[in-house]
Amino acid sequence: MAQLLPGSDLLVVPSYNADPRTLSCIDGLDSWAERHLVELRHLLHPGHRLVFVTPTPISEGCLEAVLKLMPAVPPSWLRERLQALCLHDHAPRPLTHKLLARPRLLEQLREQLRPGARLACYSVSPAEMALAQLLNLELEGTPASLSGLGSKAGSAEVFAQVGMPHPRTSLLCHSLEQLRDACTELLERHSDINSLVVKLNRMAGGRGNAPLELELQSWRLQPPLQRRQALEHALLHLEMPLPHWRDELLSNGAVAQELIDGRAGALSSPRMQLWIDGNGAARLVSTHEQWLGGPHGQSFKGCRFPARSVYREELMAMGERLGQHLAGLGCRGAVLLDVLARRQDKRWQLWAIEINLRKGGTTHPFQLAASATGGNFDRARGELRSADGSAVFYEASDELRMPHWHGLLPEQLLDDWVRRGLFFDSARRRGCIPHRLGALSEHGLLGATVLGRSRREASDLMRQMRRGPRQP
């Protein structure tokens, strides 16, 4: 990732930029900040300092678990240059907005951070741009002015420019009437489309995706007026996961898109991750298989590293091609490419689905795995190779939810992992690394990256971890 100069400072503000109503729908929202503890790796450089801003106190167990991943470095040596800055603010508002509303604290940070300090964040919005300007920080990520390239409509336009296979997509719509007309136009122009999905233009995590419930074979046989009425009815009763989705439609728009389904063969959802440095050089970081779930099977639930070998090379080539194009447009920092793969007649076909100009659910697991094993990404194999040259495998999830975890304290869970040999063992390079411990007791939620020396071992450890401990 980005290289810091000797003796430089890093301000980490893990802010999720969304409507407060959207944020209030996320269980254990404050615990998402724990994903960004992997930024502690910057403290491995002597003289570097890090200020980590959180809305609520960070889990001590999670902090300690990440500190212990640092190779042959005493945690006390790292803590001396780490400042955990808690705002004690539970309100469902973006963290950057909360920080900007505290002028005295901003003045203290301005005096504390040395020249050349950087701002690391989840994604870049106008709020992060304003914070960087106020504190005279170098900003890590794609400028907010280019954020549209990572929207649903923007992604489709980029794929068309680069010549990548992608689902047929409508123009951006800002009303139900426009969506109705866009759906009609898509279906009439492409008689081979079997299903449509409506996607809110700037919604992440699958919360803004909903299939259009319409039997298209019979719909195409109806007169124009009846087709129009049927589409209106389907849109009015769209089962969108986000309750206030119509307001989001008015403000940021939505698209109708061809839904690639599994009727013609098996489906999988790989993801390609890139990093574009400050000079515009794009490099591959990782490939993953995503686990999708939620109401319509379109929400990110976890991942497995690496992606399948049968299409990994084609996936990496797609990522490199996209990275060069986006770098030329001015994108910087983390870039994620979501892809859909479908097997038909023993051949896999890939479609580019979405660009994310932010850090995501596959970003921190790879960084954790690389830090924990001293590993580097091997482009030739598409694998993470540890310090001794062996391949590293892992599974990770931000949303492991177990009813019997409700009321369980983080210390109790970690004690159980140690007793059962599940906690990460740096000597054997296997075991579980936790995050989102702050959501464990209240919501029965946990995040974890589970490393193994084989794909099977990582899967077995994940299953064992999910089985216990249980509340008496």
C-alpha positions as a Markdown table, in Angstrom:
| # | Residue | x | y | z |
|---|---|---|---|---|
| 1 | Met | 0.0 | 0.0 | 0.0 |
| 2 | Ala | 1.0 | 3.6 | 0.3 |
| 3 | Gln | 4.6 | 4.2 | 1.6 |
| 4 | Leu | 5.1 | 6.7 | 4.4 |
| 5 | Leu | 8.2 | 8.8 | 4.7 |
| 6 | Pro | 10.5 | 8.3 | 7.7 |
| 7 | Gly | 9.1 | 9.9 | 10.8 |
| 8 | Ser | 5.7 | 10.6 | 9.2 |
| 9 | Asp | 2.2 | 10.6 | 10.8 |
| 10 | Leu | -0.9 | 8.8 | 9.8 |
| 11 | Leu | -4.4 | 9.9 | 10.8 |
| 12 | Val | -6.9 | 7.0 | 10.4 |
| 13 | Val | -10.6 | 8.0 | 10.2 |
| 14 | Pro | -12.7 | 4.9 | 9.4 |
| 15 | Ser | -15.8 | 6.8 | 8.4 |
| 16 | Tyr | -18.7 | 5.2 | 6.5 |
| 17 | Asn | -20.3 | 7.9 | 4.3 |
| 18 | Ala | -24.0 | 7.3 | 4.0 |
| 19 | Asp | -27.4 | 8.7 | 5.0 |
| 20 | Pro | -27.9 | 8.5 | 8.8 |
| 21 | Arg | -31.0 | 6.3 | 8.1 |
| 22 | Thr | -28.9 | 3.9 | 6.2 |
| 23 | Leu | -26.3 | 3.8 | 9.0 |
| 24 | Ser | -29.0 | 3.2 | 11.6 |
| 25 | Cys | -29.9 | 0.0 | 9.7 |
| 26 | Ile | -26.4 | -1.5 | 10.4 |
| 27 | Asp | -26.1 | -3.6 | 13.5 |
| 28 | Gly | -23.0 | -2.8 | 15.5 |
| 29 | Leu | -22.0 | 0.1 | 13.3 |
| 30 | Asp | -19.4 | 1.4 | 15.6 |
| 31 | Ser | -17.5 | -1.9 | 15.6 |
| 32 | Trp | -16.8 | -1.5 | 11.8 |
| 33 | Ala | -13.9 | 0.8 | 12.8 |
| 34 | Glu | -12.0 | -2.3 | 14.1 |
| 35 | Arg | -11.5 | -3.4 | 10.5 |
| 36 | His | -9.1 | -0.5 | 10.1 |
| 37 | Leu | -6.8 | -1.6 | 12.9 |
| 38 | Val | -4.7 | -3.2 | 10.2 |
| 39 | Glu | -3.3 | 0.3 | 9.6 |
| 40 | Leu | -1.2 | -0.3 | 12.7 |
| 41 | Arg | 1.3 | -1.9 | 10.4 |
| 42 | His | 2.6 | 1.6 | 9.7 |
| 43 | Leu | 4.0 | 1.7 | 13.2 |
| 44 | Leu | 6.6 | -0.9 | 12.2 |
| 45 | His | 8.6 | 2.0 | 10.7 |
| 46 | Pro | 10.7 | 3.6 | 13.4 |
| 47 | Gly | 9.6 | 7.2 | 14.1 |
| 48 | His | 6.1 | 6.8 | 12.5 |
| 49 | Arg | 3.1 | 7.8 | 14.6 |
| 50 | Leu | -0.5 | 6.9 | 14.2 |
| 51 | Val | -3.7 | 8.6 | 15.4 |
| 52 | Phe | -6.7 | 6.2 | 15.2 |
| 53 | Val | -10.1 | 8.0 | 15.5 |
| 54 | Thr | -13.2 | 6.0 | 16.6 |
| 55 | Pro | -16.8 | 6.9 | 17.5 |
| 56 | Thr | -16.8 | 4.7 | 20.6 |
| 57 | Pro | -13.9 | 3.0 | 22.6 |
| 58 | Ile | -12.1 | 0.3 | 20.6 |
| 59 | Ser | -12.1 | -3.3 | 21.8 |
| 60 | Glu | -8.9 | -3.8 | 23.8 |
| 61 | Gly | -8.9 | -7.5 | 22.8 |
| 62 | Cys | -9.1 | -6.7 | 19.2 |
| 63 | Leu | -6.3 | -4.1 | 19.4 |
| 64 | Glu | -4.1 | -6.5 | 21.2 |
| 65 | Ala | -4.7 | -9.2 | 18.7 |
| 66 | Val | -3.6 | -7.0 | 15.8 |
| 67 | Leu | -0.6 | -5.6 | 17.7 |
| 68 | Lys | 0.6 | -9.2 | 18.3 |
| 69 | Leu | 0.7 | -9.8 | 14.5 |
| 70 | Met | 3.6 | -7.5 | 14.1 |
| 71 | Pro | 6.7 | -9.7 | 13.6 |
| 72 | Ala | 9.3 | -9.7 | 16.4 |
| 73 | Val | 8.2 | -6.3 | 17.7 |
| 74 | Pro | 7.1 | -5.7 | 21.4 |
| 75 | Pro | 3.5 | -4.4 | 21.5 |
| 76 | Ser | 4.7 | -1.7 | 24.0 |
| 77 | Trp | 7.1 | -0.3 | 21.4 |
| 78 | Leu | 4.2 | 0.2 | 19.0 |
| 79 | Arg | 1.8 | 1.6 | 21.7 |
| 80 | Glu | 4.2 | 4.4 | 22.5 |
| 81 | Arg | 3.5 | 5.9 | 19.0 |
| 82 | Leu | -0.3 | 5.0 | 18.8 |
| 83 | Gln | -3.0 | 7.4 | 20.0 |
| 84 | Ala | -6.5 | 6.0 | 20.1 |
| 85 | Leu | -8.8 | 9.0 | 19.9 |
| 86 | Cys | -12.4 | 8.2 | 20.9 |
| 87 | Leu | -15.2 | 10.8 | 20.2 |
| 88 | His | -17.7 | 9.0 | 22.5 |
| 89 | Asp | -20.5 | 9.6 | 19.9 |
| 90 | His | -23.0 | 6.8 | 19.1 |
| 91 | Ala | -25.1 | 8.9 | 16.7 |
| 92 | Pro | -25.7 | 7.3 | 13.3 |
| 93 | Arg | -23.6 | 9.9 | 11.4 |
| 94 | Pro | -20.4 | 9.5 | 9.4 |
| 95 | Leu | -17.4 | 9.7 | 11.7 |
| 96 | Thr | -15.7 | 12.4 | 9.6 |
| 97 | His | -18.8 | 14.6 | 10.0 |
| 98 | Lys | -18.5 | 14.1 | 13.8 |
| 99 | Leu | -14.8 | 15.0 | 13.7 |
| 100 | Leu | -15.4 | 18.2 | 11.6 |
| 101 | Ala | -18.0 | 19.3 | 14.2 |
| 102 | Arg | -15.3 | 19.5 | 16.9 |
| 103 | Pro | -13.2 | 22.5 | 16.1 |
| 104 | Arg | -11.1 | 22.4 | 19.3 |
| 105 | Leu | -10.2 | 18.8 | 18.6 |
| 106 | Leu | -9.3 | 19.7 | 15.0 |
| 107 | Glu | -7.0 | 22.5 | 16.3 |
| 108 | Gln | -5.2 | 20.0 | 18.6 |
| 109 | Leu | -4.7 | 17.6 | 15.7 |
| 110 | Arg | -3.4 | 20.4 | 13.5 |
| 111 | Glu | -0.8 | 21.2 | 16.1 |
| 112 | Gln | 0.1 | 17.5 | 16.8 |
| 113 | Leu | 0.4 | 16.1 | 13.3 |
| 114 | Arg | 3.8 | 16.7 | 11.6 |
| 115 | Pro | 4.2 | 18.1 | 8.1 |
| 116 | Gly | 3.7 | 15.4 | 5.4 |
| 117 | Ala | 1.1 | 13.6 | 7.5 |
| 118 | Arg | -1.5 | 11.5 | 5.6 |
| 119 | Leu | -5.2 | 10.8 | 6.1 |
| 120 | Ala | -6.3 | 7.1 | 5.6 |
| 121 | Cys | -10.1 | 6.5 | 5.3 |
| 122 | Tyr | -12.6 | 4.0 | 4.1 |
| 123 | Ser | -13.6 | 6.1 | 1.1 |
| 124 | Val | -13.2 | 9.7 | 0.0 |
| 125 | Ser | -16.3 | 12.1 | 0.1 |
| 126 | Pro | -16.3 | 15.9 | 0.3 |
| 127 | Ala | -16.1 | 15.5 | 4.1 |
| 128 | Glu | -12.7 | 13.7 | 3.9 |
| 129 | Met | -11.5 | 16.3 | 1.3 |
| 130 | Ala | -12.5 | 19.1 | 3.8 |
| 131 | Leu | -10.8 | 17.4 | 6.7 |
| 132 | Ala | -7.6 | 16.9 | 4.7 |
| 133 | Gln | -7.6 | 20.5 | 3.7 |
| 134 | Leu | -8.2 | 21.8 | 7.3 |
| 135 | Leu | -5.4 | 19.7 | 8.7 |
| 136 | Asn | -3.1 | 20.1 | 5.7 |
| 137 | Leu | -3.0 | 16.3 | 5.2 |
| 138 | Glu | -2.1 | 14.3 | 2.1 |
| 139 | Leu | -5.3 | 12.2 | 1.2 |
| 140 | Glu | -5.1 | 8.5 | 0.4 |
| 141 | Gly | -7.8 | 7.6 | -2.1 |
| 142 | Thr | -9.7 | 8.7 | -5.2 |
| 143 | Pro | -10.8 | 12.3 | -5.1 |
| 144 | Ala | -14.5 | 12.8 | -4.3 |
| 145 | Ser | -14.9 | 14.5 | -7.7 |
| 146 | Leu | -14.3 | 11.1 | -9.4 |
| 147 | Ser | -16.5 | 9.1 | -7.0 |
| 148 | Gly | -19.1 | 8.7 | -9.7 |
| 149 | Leu | -16.8 | 6.2 | -11.5 |
| 150 | Gly | -17.5 | 3.8 | -8.7 |
| 151 | Ser | -21.3 | 4.1 | -8.8 |
| 152 | Lys | -23.5 | 1.6 | -10.6 |
| 153 | Ala | -24.1 | 3.8 | -13.6 |
| 154 | Gly | -20.5 | 5.0 | -13.6 |
| 155 | Ser | -19.2 | 1.4 | -13.5 |
| 156 | Ala | -21.3 | 0.4 | -16.5 |
| 157 | Glu | -19.9 | 3.4 | -18.5 |
| 158 | Val | -16.3 | 2.5 | -17.6 |
| 159 | Phe | -16.8 | -1.1 | -18.6 |
| 160 | Ala | -18.2 | 0.0 | -21.9 |
| 161 | Gln | -15.2 | 2.3 | -22.5 |
| 162 | Val | -12.7 | -0.4 | -21.6 |
| 163 | Gly | -14.6 | -3.0 | -23.7 |
| 164 | Met | -15.2 | -5.4 | -20.7 |
| 165 | Pro | -18.2 | -7.8 | -20.8 |
| 166 | His | -20.8 | -6.5 | -18.4 |
| 167 | Pro | -24.6 | -6.8 | -17.8 |
| 168 | Arg | -26.7 | -4.6 | -20.0 |
| 169 | Thr | -27.6 | -1.5 | -18.0 |
| 170 | Ser | -30.0 | 1.4 | -18.3 |
| 171 | Leu | -29.2 | 5.1 | -18.0 |
| 172 | Leu | -29.4 | 6.6 | -14.5 |
| 173 | Cys | -33.0 | 7.2 | -13.4 |
| 174 | His | -34.3 | 9.5 | -10.6 |
| 175 | Ser | -38.0 | 8.5 | -10.4 |
| 176 | Leu | -40.2 | 5.4 | -10.6 |
| 177 | Glu | -41.5 | 6.7 | -13.9 |
| 178 | Gln | -38.0 | 6.9 | -15.4 |
| 179 | Leu | -37.2 | 3.4 | -14.0 |
| 180 | Arg | -40.4 | 2.0 | -15.6 |
| 181 | Asp | -39.4 | 3.5 | -19.0 |
| 182 | Ala | -35.8 | 2.3 | -18.6 |
| 183 | Cys | -36.9 | -1.2 | -17.9 |
| 184 | Thr | -39.3 | -1.2 | -20.9 |
| 185 | Glu | -36.5 | 0.1 | -23.2 |
| 186 | Leu | -34.0 | -2.6 | -22.0 |
| 187 | Leu | -36.5 | -5.4 | -22.3 |
| 188 | Glu | -37.8 | -4.4 | -25.7 |
| 189 | Arg | -34.3 | -3.8 | -27.1 |
| 190 | His | -32.9 | -7.1 | -25.8 |
| 191 | Ser | -35.4 | -10.0 | -26.1 |
| 192 | Asp | -32.9 | -12.4 | -24.6 |
| 193 | Ile | -32.9 | -10.7 | -21.1 |
| 194 | Asn | -34.5 | -13.1 | -18.7 |
| 195 | Ser | -34.4 | -11.0 | -15.5 |
| 196 | Leu | -33.8 | -7.5 | -14.3 |
| 197 | Val | -32.4 | -6.1 | -11.0 |
| 198 | Val | -32.8 | -2.5 | -9.8 |
| 199 | Lys | -29.7 | -1.1 | -8.2 |
| 200 | Leu | -29.5 | 2.2 | -6.2 |
| 201 | Asn | -26.7 | 4.1 | -7.8 |
| 202 | Arg | -24.5 | 4.8 | -4.7 |
| 203 | Met | -25.5 | 2.1 | -2.3 |
| 204 | Ala | -22.8 | -0.4 | -1.1 |
| 205 | Gly | -23.0 | -3.9 | 0.4 |
| 206 | Gly | -26.0 | -5.0 | -1.7 |
| 207 | Arg | -28.5 | -3.0 | 0.4 |
| 208 | Gly | -29.6 | -1.2 | -2.7 |
| 209 | Asn | -30.2 | -4.2 | -4.9 |
| 210 | Ala | -33.6 | -5.8 | -5.6 |
| 211 | Pro | -34.7 | -8.2 | -8.4 |
| 212 | Leu | -37.7 | -7.1 | -10.4 |
| 213 | Glu | -40.5 | -9.6 | -9.7 |
| 214 | Leu | -41.9 | -10.0 | -13.2 |
| 215 | Glu | -42.5 | -13.0 | -15.4 |
| 216 | Leu | -41.0 | -11.7 | -18.6 |
| 217 | Gln | -42.1 | -14.5 | -20.9 |
| 218 | Ser | -45.8 | -13.7 | -20.4 |
| 219 | Trp | -45.1 | -10.0 | -20.0 |
| 220 | Arg | -43.7 | -9.8 | -23.5 |
| 221 | Leu | -47.0 | -11.2 | -24.9 |
| 222 | Gln | -49.1 | -8.5 | -23.3 |
| 223 | Pro | -50.3 | -5.3 | -25.0 |
| 224 | Pro | -48.2 | -2.1 | -24.4 |
| 225 | Leu | -50.6 | -0.7 | -21.8 |
| 226 | Gln | -50.7 | -3.9 | -19.7 |
| 227 | Arg | -46.9 | -4.1 | -19.9 |
| 228 | Arg | -46.6 | -0.6 | -18.6 |
| 229 | Gln | -49.1 | -1.3 | -15.7 |
| 230 | Ala | -47.3 | -4.6 | -14.8 |
| 231 | Leu | -43.9 | -2.8 | -14.6 |
| 232 | Glu | -45.4 | 0.0 | -12.5 |
| 233 | His | -46.9 | -2.6 | -10.1 |
| 234 | Ala | -43.5 | -4.5 | -9.9 |
| 235 | Leu | -41.6 | -1.3 | -9.1 |
| 236 | Leu | -44.1 | -0.1 | -6.5 |
| 237 | His | -43.8 | -3.5 | -4.7 |
| 238 | Leu | -40.0 | -3.8 | -5.1 |
| 239 | Glu | -38.5 | -5.6 | -2.1 |
| 240 | Met | -35.6 | -3.3 | -1.6 |
| 241 | Pro | -33.6 | -4.1 | 1.6 |
| 242 | Leu | -33.3 | -0.4 | 2.3 |
| 243 | Pro | -36.5 | 1.0 | 3.8 |
| 244 | His | -36.1 | 4.5 | 2.5 |
| 245 | Trp | -34.9 | 3.5 | -0.9 |
| 246 | Arg | -37.3 | 5.8 | -2.8 |
| 247 | Asp | -35.7 | 8.8 | -1.2 |
| 248 | Glu | -32.3 | 7.4 | -2.2 |
| 249 | Leu | -33.7 | 7.0 | -5.7 |
| 250 | Leu | -34.7 | 10.7 | -5.8 |
| 251 | Ser | -31.4 | 11.9 | -4.5 |
| 252 | Asn | -28.7 | 9.6 | -6.1 |
| 253 | Gly | -30.7 | 7.7 | -8.7 |
| 254 | Ala | -30.8 | 4.0 | -9.7 |
| 255 | Val | -30.3 | 1.8 | -12.7 |
| 256 | Ala | -32.1 | -1.2 | -14.1 |
| 257 | Gln | -29.7 | -3.9 | -15.0 |
| 258 | Glu | -29.7 | -7.4 | -16.6 |
| 259 | Leu | -29.6 | -10.0 | -13.9 |
| 260 | Ile | -27.1 | -12.8 | -14.7 |
| 261 | Asp | -28.7 | -15.8 | -13.1 |
| 262 | Gly | -27.7 | -19.4 | -12.6 |
| 263 | Arg | -30.2 | -21.0 | -15.1 |
| 264 | Ala | -27.5 | -21.7 | -17.6 |
| 265 | Gly | -24.8 | -23.0 | -15.2 |
| 266 | Ala | -23.1 | -22.6 | -11.8 |
| 267 | Leu | -22.4 | -19.0 | -10.5 |
| 268 | Ser | -19.7 | -17.6 | -8.4 |
| 269 | Ser | -18.8 | -14.0 | -7.4 |
| 270 | Pro | -15.0 | -13.3 | -7.5 |
| 271 | Arg | -13.5 | -10.0 | -6.6 |
| 272 | Met | -10.3 | -8.4 | -7.9 |
| 273 | Gln | -8.4 | -5.8 | -5.7 |
| 274 | Leu | -6.0 | -3.2 | -6.9 |
| 275 | Trp | -3.9 | -0.4 | -5.5 |
| 276 | Ile | -3.1 | 2.8 | -7.5 |
| 277 | Asp | -0.2 | 4.7 | -5.9 |
| 278 | Gly | 0.3 | 8.5 | -6.0 |
| 279 | Asn | 2.2 | 8.2 | -9.2 |
| 280 | Gly | -0.6 | 6.5 | -11.0 |
| 281 | Ala | 0.9 | 3.0 | -11.1 |
| 282 | Ala | -1.7 | 0.3 | -10.6 |
| 283 | Arg | -0.8 | -3.1 | -9.2 |
| 284 | Leu | -2.7 | -6.2 | -8.3 |
| 285 | Val | -3.3 | -6.8 | -4.6 |
| 286 | Ser | -5.5 | -9.9 | -4.3 |
| 287 | Thr | -8.3 | -12.0 | -5.7 |
| 288 | His | -11.1 | -13.5 | -3.6 |
| 289 | Glu | -14.3 | -15.6 | -3.9 |
| 290 | Gln | -17.1 | -13.7 | -2.2 |
| 291 | Trp | -19.9 | -15.2 | -0.2 |
| 292 | Leu | -23.2 | -13.4 | -0.9 |
| 293 | Gly | -26.3 | -13.5 | 1.2 |
| 294 | Gly | -29.1 | -11.2 | 2.4 |
| 295 | Pro | -32.7 | -11.0 | 1.2 |
| 296 | His | -31.8 | -11.4 | -2.5 |
| 297 | Gly | -28.4 | -13.1 | -2.3 |
| 298 | Gln | -26.6 | -9.9 | -3.4 |
| 299 | Ser | -25.1 | -8.7 | -0.1 |
| 300 | Phe | -21.4 | -9.3 | 0.8 |
| 301 | Lys | -21.1 | -11.7 | 3.7 |
| 302 | Gly | -17.5 | -12.9 | 3.5 |
| 303 | Cys | -14.8 | -14.2 | 1.3 |
| 304 | Arg | -12.2 | -16.9 | 0.6 |
| 305 | Phe | -8.7 | -16.3 | -0.7 |
| 306 | Pro | -7.6 | -16.8 | -3.4 |
| 307 | Ala | -10.1 | -16.9 | -6.2 |
| 308 | Arg | -10.6 | -20.1 | -8.2 |
| 309 | Ser | -7.6 | -21.1 | -10.3 |
| 310 | Val | -9.8 | -22.0 | -13.3 |
| 311 | Tyr | -10.4 | -18.3 | -14.0 |
| 312 | Arg | -7.9 | -16.5 | -11.7 |
| 313 | Glu | -5.6 | -15.5 | -14.5 |
| 314 | Glu | -8.4 | -14.0 | -16.6 |
| 315 | Leu | -9.7 | -12.2 | -13.5 |
| 316 | Met | -6.3 | -10.7 | -12.8 |
| 317 | Ala | -5.9 | -9.6 | -16.4 |
| 318 | Met | -9.3 | -7.8 | -16.2 |
| 319 | Gly | -8.1 | -6.1 | -13.0 |
| 320 | Glu | -4.9 | -4.9 | -14.6 |
| 321 | Arg | -6.7 | -3.6 | -17.6 |
| 322 | Leu | -9.2 | -1.7 | -15.5 |
| 323 | Gly | -6.5 | -0.4 | -13.1 |
| 324 | Gln | -4.6 | 1.2 | -16.0 |
| 325 | His | -7.7 | 2.9 | -17.3 |
| 326 | Leu | -8.8 | 4.2 | -13.9 |
| 327 | Ala | -5.3 | 5.4 | -13.0 |
| 328 | Gly | -5.3 | 7.5 | -16.2 |
| 329 | Leu | -8.6 | 9.1 | -15.1 |
| 330 | Gly | -7.1 | 10.1 | -11.8 |
| 331 | Cys | -8.2 | 7.4 | -9.4 |
| 332 | Arg | -5.9 | 6.6 | -6.5 |
| 333 | Gly | -5.8 | 4.2 | -3.6 |
| 334 | Ala | -7.9 | 1.1 | -3.2 |
| 335 | Val | -10.0 | -0.2 | -6.2 |
| 336 | Leu | -12.2 | -3.2 | -6.0 |
| 337 | Leu | -13.7 | -4.9 | -9.1 |
| 338 | Asp | -16.7 | -7.2 | -8.5 |
| 339 | Val | -17.1 | -9.9 | -11.1 |
| 340 | Leu | -19.7 | -12.6 | -11.8 |
| 341 | Ala | -18.5 | -15.9 | -13.2 |
| 342 | Arg | -20.8 | -18.5 | -14.7 |
| 343 | Arg | -19.8 | -22.0 | -15.8 |
| 344 | Gln | -21.5 | -23.3 | -19.0 |
| 345 | Asp | -20.3 | -26.4 | -20.9 |
| 346 | Lys | -17.1 | -26.6 | -18.8 |
| 347 | Arg | -16.2 | -23.1 | -19.6 |
| 348 | Trp | -16.3 | -20.0 | -17.3 |
| 349 | Gln | -17.6 | -16.7 | -18.6 |
| 350 | Leu | -16.8 | -13.5 | -16.6 |
| 351 | Trp | -18.8 | -10.3 | -16.4 |
| 352 | Ala | -17.6 | -7.1 | -14.8 |
| 353 | Ile | -20.3 | -6.1 | -12.3 |
| 354 | Glu | -19.2 | -3.1 | -10.2 |
| 355 | Ile | -16.3 | -0.9 | -9.4 |
| 356 | Asn | -15.7 | 0.2 | -5.7 |
| 357 | Leu | -13.4 | 3.1 | -5.2 |
| 358 | Arg | -12.9 | 2.3 | -1.5 |
| 359 | Lys | -11.6 | -0.2 | 0.9 |
| 360 | Gly | -14.0 | -3.1 | 1.4 |
| 361 | Gly | -14.6 | -6.4 | 3.1 |
| 362 | Thr | -11.7 | -8.0 | 1.3 |
| 363 | Thr | -9.2 | -5.3 | 2.0 |
| 364 | His | -8.3 | -5.8 | 5.6 |
| 365 | Pro | -8.3 | -9.6 | 5.6 |
| 366 | Phe | -5.5 | -9.6 | 3.0 |
| 367 | Gln | -3.6 | -7.0 | 4.8 |
| 368 | Leu | -3.9 | -8.9 | 8.1 |
| 369 | Ala | -2.9 | -12.2 | 6.4 |
| 370 | Ala | 0.2 | -10.5 | 4.8 |
| 371 | Ser | 1.2 | -8.9 | 8.1 |
| 372 | Ala | 0.6 | -12.1 | 10.1 |
| 373 | Thr | 2.7 | -14.3 | 7.7 |
| 374 | Gly | 5.3 | -11.8 | 6.4 |
| 375 | Gly | 3.8 | -12.6 | 3.0 |
| 376 | Asn | 3.7 | -11.0 | -0.4 |
| 377 | Phe | 1.4 | -11.4 | -3.4 |
| 378 | Asp | 2.8 | -13.7 | -6.1 |
| 379 | Arg | 1.4 | -12.3 | -9.4 |
| 380 | Ala | 2.5 | -15.4 | -11.4 |
| 381 | Arg | 0.4 | -17.7 | -9.2 |
| 382 | Gly | -2.1 | -15.3 | -7.9 |
| 383 | Glu | -1.3 | -16.4 | -4.3 |
| 384 | Leu | -0.1 | -15.0 | -1.1 |
| 385 | Arg | 3.3 | -16.5 | -0.2 |
| 386 | Ser | 4.5 | -16.4 | 3.4 |
| 387 | Ala | 8.1 | -15.5 | 4.4 |
| 388 | Asp | 9.2 | -19.1 | 3.9 |
| 389 | Gly | 7.6 | -19.4 | 0.5 |
| 390 | Ser | 4.6 | -21.5 | 1.4 |
| 391 | Ala | 1.1 | -20.5 | 0.2 |
| 392 | Val | -1.3 | -18.8 | 2.6 |
| 393 | Phe | -5.1 | -19.5 | 2.5 |
| 394 | Tyr | -7.8 | -17.8 | 4.5 |
| 395 | Glu | -11.5 | -17.2 | 4.9 |
| 396 | Ala | -12.9 | -14.0 | 6.4 |
| 397 | Ser | -16.2 | -12.4 | 7.3 |
| 398 | Asp | -17.5 | -9.2 | 8.8 |
| 399 | Glu | -20.8 | -10.7 | 9.8 |
| 400 | Leu | -20.6 | -14.0 | 11.6 |
| 401 | Arg | -23.8 | -14.0 | 13.6 |
| 402 | Met | -24.7 | -16.7 | 16.1 |
| 403 | Pro | -27.7 | -16.5 | 18.5 |
| 404 | His | -25.6 | -18.2 | 21.3 |
| 405 | Trp | -23.0 | -15.4 | 21.1 |
| 406 | His | -25.5 | -12.8 | 22.5 |
| 407 | Gly | -24.3 | -11.6 | 25.9 |
| 408 | Leu | -20.9 | -13.2 | 25.5 |
| 409 | Leu | -18.0 | -10.9 | 26.5 |
| 410 | Pro | -15.0 | -10.6 | 24.1 |
| 411 | Glu | -12.7 | -12.0 | 26.8 |
| 412 | Gln | -14.8 | -15.1 | 27.1 |
| 413 | Leu | -14.7 | -15.7 | 23.4 |
| 414 | Leu | -11.0 | -15.2 | 23.2 |
| 415 | Asp | -10.4 | -17.5 | 26.2 |
| 416 | Asp | -12.3 | -20.2 | 24.4 |
| 417 | Trp | -10.3 | -19.8 | 21.2 |
| 418 | Val | -7.0 | -20.1 | 23.2 |
| 419 | Arg | -8.3 | -23.3 | 25.0 |
| 420 | Arg | -9.3 | -24.9 | 21.7 |
| 421 | Gly | -6.2 | -23.9 | 19.8 |
| 422 | Leu | -8.1 | -21.6 | 17.5 |
| 423 | Phe | -6.4 | -18.3 | 18.2 |
| 424 | Phe | -3.8 | -17.3 | 15.6 |
| 425 | Asp | -0.5 | -19.0 | 16.1 |
| 426 | Ser | 2.3 | -17.0 | 14.4 |
| 427 | Ala | 4.7 | -19.9 | 14.5 |
| 428 | Arg | 2.4 | -22.3 | 12.7 |
| 429 | Arg | 0.7 | -19.5 | 10.7 |
| 430 | Arg | -2.8 | -20.8 | 11.3 |
| 431 | Gly | -5.8 | -19.7 | 13.4 |
| 432 | Cys | -8.4 | -17.0 | 13.9 |
| 433 | Ile | -7.8 | -13.2 | 14.1 |
| 434 | Pro | -10.9 | -11.3 | 15.4 |
| 435 | His | -12.4 | -8.0 | 14.7 |
| 436 | Arg | -15.8 | -6.4 | 15.4 |
| 437 | Leu | -15.5 | -7.7 | 19.0 |
| 438 | Gly | -17.4 | -4.5 | 20.0 |
| 439 | Ala | -20.6 | -6.0 | 18.4 |
| 440 | Leu | -20.3 | -9.4 | 20.0 |
| 441 | Ser | -22.2 | -9.1 | 23.3 |
| 442 | Glu | -25.0 | -6.8 | 22.1 |
| 443 | His | -25.6 | -8.2 | 18.6 |
| 444 | Gly | -24.1 | -11.7 | 18.6 |
| 445 | Leu | -21.9 | -10.4 | 15.8 |
| 446 | Leu | -18.2 | -11.1 | 15.1 |
| 447 | Gly | -15.7 | -10.5 | 12.4 |
| 448 | Ala | -12.8 | -12.8 | 11.8 |
| 449 | Thr | -10.0 | -13.7 | 9.4 |
| 450 | Val | -9.1 | -17.4 | 9.6 |
| 451 | Leu | -5.8 | -18.5 | 8.2 |
| 452 | Gly | -4.7 | -22.0 | 7.2 |
| 453 | Arg | -1.9 | -23.7 | 5.4 |
| 454 | Ser | -4.4 | -25.2 | 3.0 |
| 455 | Arg | -7.9 | -24.2 | 1.8 |
| 456 | Arg | -9.4 | -27.1 | 3.7 |
| 457 | Glu | -7.6 | -26.2 | 7.0 |
| 458 | Ala | -8.9 | -22.6 | 6.8 |
| 459 | Ser | -12.5 | -23.9 | 6.2 |
| 460 | Asp | -12.2 | -26.4 | 9.0 |
| 461 | Leu | -11.0 | -23.7 | 11.4 |
| 462 | Met | -13.8 | -21.4 | 10.4 |
| 463 | Arg | -16.4 | -24.1 | 11.1 |
| 464 | Gln | -14.8 | -24.8 | 14.5 |
| 465 | Met | -14.8 | -21.2 | 15.4 |
| 466 | Arg | -18.5 | -20.8 | 14.6 |
| 467 | Arg | -19.5 | -23.7 | 16.9 |
| 468 | Gly | -18.6 | -22.2 | 20.2 |
| 469 | Pro | -18.5 | -21.1 | 22.9 |
| 470 | Arg | -22.2 | -21.2 | 24.0 |
| 471 | Gln | -23.8 | -19.3 | 26.8 |
| 472 | Pro | -24.9 | -21.4 | 29.7 |
